[in-house]
Amino acid sequence: MSQWLDRLGIDWKSAGLDEIRVAYIRELREQAAGRAAAGDLDLATERAGLAKAQRERIEMQNAVTRRELAPVVLIEEVLAKAGAKVAGILDAIPGMLKRRCVALTADDIDMVAAEIARARNLAAAVSLDDLRDEAPVAEEEPAVVEVID
């Protein structure tokens, strides 16, 4: 009880019962109004945190509605489908070159296939961390293939 009176700023030795009652009622009113912290709970801070969370949720919903934000799963599906289509086109290049450019040797076709495989491996290895890096990745120069018709 003496700790509680000390917190209220009342000297329990000299204070009367009316003074203690009035101080207690004032403290209860402050807590009810959210201006005073009750232990670990500060009502005003909790309300502000709730308002912030609600605002952020609404901002995210608006971004989804404007098609500025999408679930990661959906983005993964789109990228996987696009990657599969591109991979099919890239895989067809060596065979197409072999049919259309009969002057190319098997080594030339293998070199093109190797460069295509290198490009596919680079694309497959891209991650979010790579997108955050600002420094461009130094790559070796691609081999130059001379086409003779």
LUMROLO-62698 format. One line per 5 residues: number of its first residue (from 1); for each residue x, y, z of N, C-alpha, C. Coordinates in steps of 0.05 Angstrom, whole numbers. Last residue first. Layout:
<atoms>
NUM = X:Y:Z:X:Y:Z:X:Y:Z | ...
</atoms>
This chain:
<atoms>
149 = 565:-357:-1897:545:-369:-1914:556:-379:-1940 | 591:-361:-1834:599:-358:-1862:577:-372:-1879 | 596:-329:-1774:578:-345:-1791:586:-339:-1820 | 633:-334:-1717:633:-323:-1744:616:-341:-1761 | 620:-320:-1652:618:-341:-1672:616:-327:-1699
144 = 651:-302:-1593:642:-292:-1619:642:-315:-1639 | 631:-314:-1526:648:-321:-1549:635:-311:-1575 | 620:-259:-1482:611:-283:-1496:629:-289:-1520 | 663:-240:-1428:652:-234:-1455:643:-260:-1468 | 641:-251:-1362:660:-254:-1383:647:-248:-1410
139 = 614:-200:-1319:612:-225:-1334:633:-227:-1355 | 602:-171:-1258:621:-172:-1281:619:-200:-1293 | 542:-145:-1239:559:-168:-1238:576:-169:-1263 | 535:-78:-1214:531:-98:-1235:551:-121:-1233 | 513:-60:-1150:537:-63:-1167:531:-85:-1188
134 = 468:-65:-1120:469:-43:-1139:492:-46:-1158 | 426:-117:-1099:454:-108:-1104:454:-87:-1125 | 374:-133:-1104:381:-112:-1084:409:-101:-1088 | 376:-174:-1139:361:-150:-1147:368:-127:-1128 | 403:-213:-1110:416:-202:-1134:402:-176:-1143
129 = 364:-226:-1073:389:-213:-1064:404:-200:-1087 | 327:-253:-1103:321:-226:-1093:345:-211:-1084 | 366:-284:-1156:350:-285:-1132:343:-256:-1124 | 385:-324:-1211:378:-298:-1201:360:-301:-1177 | 396:-373:-1235:409:-367:-1209:401:-340:-1197
124 = 372:-373:-1284:360:-391:-1263:372:-384:-1236 | 405:-339:-1312:377:-331:-1307:365:-347:-1285 | 451:-370:-1314:452:-344:-1301:423:-335:-1294 | 432:-413:-1343:442:-418:-1316:443:-391:-1301 | 422:-389:-1393:400:-401:-1378:408:-405:-1348
119 = 474:-374:-1408:454:-354:-1404:430:-365:-1387 | 497:-425:-1413:508:-406:-1393:487:-384:-1387 | 467:-446:-1455:465:-459:-1428:476:-440:-1407 | 484:-412:-1495:455:-412:-1487:452:-424:-1460 | 537:-427:-1498:530:-399:-1490:501:-397:-1481
114 = 531:-480:-1515:544:-474:-1489:537:-446:-1479 | 508:-472:-1565:493:-487:-1545:505:-481:-1517 | 552:-448:-1591:526:-433:-1587:510:-446:-1565 | 587:-490:-1589:594:-465:-1576:569:-448:-1571 | 561:-529:-1620:566:-534:-1592:572:-509:-1576
109 = 564:-503:-1669:538:-508:-1657:541:-513:-1627 | 620:-505:-1676:606:-479:-1676:579:-482:-1662 | 628:-560:-1677:640:-544:-1656:627:-517:-1653 | 603:-573:-1725:592:-584:-1699:603:-568:-1676 | 603:-514:-1766:613:-540:-1758:599:-549:-1732
104 = 563:-482:-1815:572:-484:-1787:581:-512:-1780 | 541:-487:-1864:569:-482:-1863:580:-484:-1835 | 487:-489:-1859:500:-515:-1863:531:-512:-1861 | 443:-459:-1828:470:-452:-1835:487:-477:-1837 | 394:-485:-1818:395:-462:-1835:423:-454:-1844
99 = 405:-529:-1784:390:-533:-1808:394:-510:-1828 | 435:-506:-1743:446:-528:-1757:432:-533:-1783 | 400:-468:-1723:424:-459:-1736:436:-482:-1753 | 361:-502:-1701:353:-484:-1723:378:-475:-1738 | 391:-526:-1660:380:-542:-1682:372:-526:-1706
94 = 403:-481:-1627:424:-497:-1640:414:-514:-1664 | 348:-461:-1614:367:-446:-1630:389:-463:-1642 | 316:-489:-1579:312:-494:-1608:333:-480:-1625 | 327:-469:-1529:335:-497:-1535:333:-503:-1565 | 302:-419:-1531:331:-421:-1530:341:-449:-1538
89 = 248:-434:-1530:259:-420:-1553:289:-422:-1554 | 245:-459:-1480:238:-474:-1504:250:-461:-1529 | 258:-416:-1446:276:-440:-1448:270:-456:-1473 | 213:-384:-1453:240:-374:-1462:259:-398:-1465 | 175:-416:-1427:172:-409:-1455:199:-400:-1467
84 = 196:-420:-1376:192:-444:-1391:190:-438:-1421 | 194:-366:-1359:220:-379:-1362:218:-405:-1379 | 138:-359:-1357:154:-343:-1376:181:-356:-1381 | 126:-395:-1316:115:-399:-1342:130:-383:-1363 | 155:-371:-1274:161:-399:-1282:150:-404:-1310
79 = 131:-321:-1269:159:-323:-1277:167:-351:-1286 | 80:-337:-1252:83:-322:-1277:112:-324:-1287 | 92:-362:-1203:79:-377:-1225:83:-363:-1252 | 114:-320:-1174:130:-343:-1179:118:-359:-1203 | 69:-287:-1169:92:-277:-1185:110:-301:-1192
74 = 37:-319:-1137:28:-312:-1163:51:-303:-1181 | 68:-320:-1090:62:-345:-1104:54:-340:-1133 | 68:-267:-1073:93:-279:-1083:87:-304:-1099 | 13:-227:-1093:24:-247:-1076:49:-260:-1089 | 25:-158:-1113:14:-185:-1118:26:-205:-1099
69 = 12:-91:-1127:22:-110:-1108:9:-137:-1114 | -13:-61:-1163:14:-53:-1157:28:-73:-1139 | -67:-63:-1174:-49:-82:-1187:-20:-73:-1185 | -101:-35:-1143:-89:-20:-1166:-70:-38:-1182 | -111:-75:-1105:-132:-66:-1122:-122:-52:-1147
64 = -61:-74:-1079:-70:-99:-1093:-92:-92:-1113 | -63:-23:-1058:-41:-30:-1077:-49:-55:-1092 | -105:-29:-1022:-108:-10:-1044:-87:-16:-1066 | -83:-65:-986:-106:-73:-1001:-110:-55:-1025 | -41:-33:-965:-35:-57:-980:-59:-66:-997
59 = -72:7:-940:-53:15:-961:-46:-10:-978 | -97:-25:-901:-113:-12:-922:-96:-3:-945 | -52:-39:-870:-68:-60:-883:-85:-48:-905 | -35:12:-852:-18:-4:-870:-33:-26:-884 | -79:25:-820:-73:42:-843:-55:27:-862
54 = -76:-15:-781:-100:-13:-798:-94:3:-823 | -27:-1:-757:-30:-27:-770:-54:-27:-789 | -41:50:-737:-19:47:-757:-22:21:-772 | -80:37:-699:-87:54:-722:-66:52:-744 | -49:7:-664:-71:-6:-678:-79:11:-703
49 = -14:46:-645:-3:23:-659:-25:9:-675 | -51:80:-620:-35:90:-642:-23:67:-658 | -69:45:-579:-88:55:-600:-73:66:-624 | -22:39:-550:-34:16:-562:-54:25:-584 | -14:91:-532:6:79:-550:-6:55:-564
44 = -59:97:-500:-55:115:-522:-35:103:-542 | -52:56:-461:-74:55:-479:-70:73:-503 | -1:18:-443:-6:47:-447:-27:49:-468 | 16:-33:-401:-4:-24:-421:-8:6:-421 | 47:-47:-359:60:-48:-386:41:-38:-408
39 = 15:-4:-315:34:-26:-317:48:-25:-345 | -18:39:-348:-25:20:-327:-7:-4:-329 | -3:106:-360:3:78:-365:-5:61:-342 | -52:155:-377:-33:144:-357:-28:115:-364 | -88:168:-414:-65:186:-411:-45:175:-392
34 = -135:141:-420:-113:133:-436:-88:150:-434 | -178:149:-388:-175:167:-411:-152:160:-429 | -167:112:-349:-190:108:-366:-189:126:-391 | -123:136:-324:-120:110:-337:-143:105:-357 | -147:182:-304:-124:184:-323:-121:158:-338
29 = -183:158:-268:-193:174:-291:-172:177:-312 | -149:135:-231:-167:118:-246:-177:133:-271 | -125:181:-210:-108:162:-224:-126:144:-241 | -169:205:-185:-155:219:-207:-138:199:-224 | -179:167:-146:-199:172:-167:-187:186:-190
24 = -133:174:-114:-139:148:-126:-159:151:-149 | -138:226:-97:-115:219:-113:-120:192:-128 | -185:220:-66:-185:238:-89:-161:231:-108 | -166:185:-25:-189:177:-43:-189:194:-68 | -126:215:-1:-119:190:-14:-141:181:-33
19 = -157:257:19:-136:263:0:-128:238:-15 | -190:229:55:-202:243:32:-181:249:11 | -153:211:94:-167:191:77:-180:205:53 | -93:252:94:-119:242:105:-132:223:85 | -23:246:104:-47:249:86:-72:238:99
14 = 21:234:133:8:259:139:-18:263:123 | 38:184:119:38:190:147:22:215:153 | 38:180:64:18:165:78:16:172:108 | 44:227:19:58:219:43:36:206:61 | 37:215:-49:24:221:-24:40:210:-1
9 = 47:200:-102:60:224:-91:47:234:-65 | 32:153:-123:13:176:-126:25:202:-115 | 75:123:-107:71:128:-135:52:150:-140 | 65:122:-52:89:135:-62:86:142:-91 | 19:90:-53:16:118:-44:41:134:-53
4 = 43:42:-69:22:54:-85:19:83:-78 | 76:32:-26:88:36:-52:68:50:-71 | 40:24:15:57:48:17:70:53:-10 | 17:-24:0:0:0:0:18:25:0
</atoms>
